[in-house]
Amino acid sequence: MLTLYQFQCSHYCEKARWALDYKGLAYETRNLIPGPHRRTAERLAAQSHVPILVDGGLVDEAKVIQGSDAIIDHLDRRWPERRLTPLDTLSASLAVEWERYLDAEIGVSIRCWFYYYVLPQRVLATRFLLQGAPWYGRPLYALIFPAVRHAMRKMMHIDADNAARSEARLRSALERLNGALRGQRYLVGGAFSRADLAARALLAPLCLPELTVPAVADALPAAVARFRAQQEDAPFFAWVVETYRRHRAARAALGK
């Protein structure tokens, strides 16, 4: 049995979900509440971040894997049939290099920048953070949201200066991604890999490919919505949206 401990809203957790779905694996999700999640995460693993995958199907004992990149490594070793890491050494190295770059320059940057704008809006932030969370999340957040917001700002160094730097890094990374995609369907070796999965999953919170246009306006702070509108004609944007609608949406809708 595979169990994924996650935040449904997290783009890093989406990386792990997409990898599991891509391989056609059955798994359960345990949606945690940001803030109180630390107790569960630290009971399972060394640190407090998610995603955390518990693989209870091993012969000796359950294995706990923390972090989306480590989860992909584990899935490729255990279920190599639909590999996300290319077989040849050079392509594998390039795919992992792309993934690490995207994790740092898009994943981290978009998170700091997005939360800078969403956290001041309590209703919007609560709706975002508690996607798929247990029913008691909302009454609990009525009491603890200010403390959670303070902790998030401190932990992720969210302030005006860092938000501006994050936006600049995000724009630079998107330009690099746009350049790599011109005339190319995949980032590495002419086939879908962990590099493509990482880019598409990490950009899903910006592109919001599963939402209609009116729903996008309700889901995003005004500054983020404006930035998104500026990117709609960029190569990466169509690449993410098309892939999600053609391949990801149907897999994500399957029962878990």
HELIX and SHEET records of a PDB file:
HELIX    1   1 HIS A   11  TYR A   22  1                                  12    
HELIX    2   2 HIS A   37  LEU A   44  1                                   8    
HELIX    3   3 SER A   68  ARG A   78  1                                  11    
HELIX    4   4 PRO A   80  ARG A   82  5                                   3    
HELIX    5   5 THR A   89  LEU A  102  1                                  14    
HELIX    6   6 ASP A  103  VAL A  108  3                                   6    
HELIX    7   7 SER A  109  VAL A  118  1                                  10    
HELIX    8   8 ARG A  122  LEU A  129  1                                   8    
HELIX    9   9 GLY A  137  MET A  155  1                                  19    
HELIX   10  10 ALA A  160  LEU A  181  1                                  22    
HELIX   11  11 ARG A  194  CYS A  207  1                                  14    
HELIX   12  12 VAL A  213  ALA A  219  1                                   7    
HELIX   13  13 ALA A  222  GLN A  231  1                                  10    
HELIX   14  14 PRO A  235  THR A  243  1                                   9    
HELIX   15  15 TYR A  244  ARG A  248  3                                   5    
HELIX   16  16 ALA A  249  ALA A  252  1                                   4    
SHEET    1   A 4 GLU A  28  ASN A  31  0                                        
SHEET    2   A 4 LEU A   2  GLN A   6  1                                        
SHEET    3   A 4 ILE A  52  ASP A  55 -1                                        
SHEET    4   A 4 LYS A  63  GLN A  66 -1                                        
END                                                                             
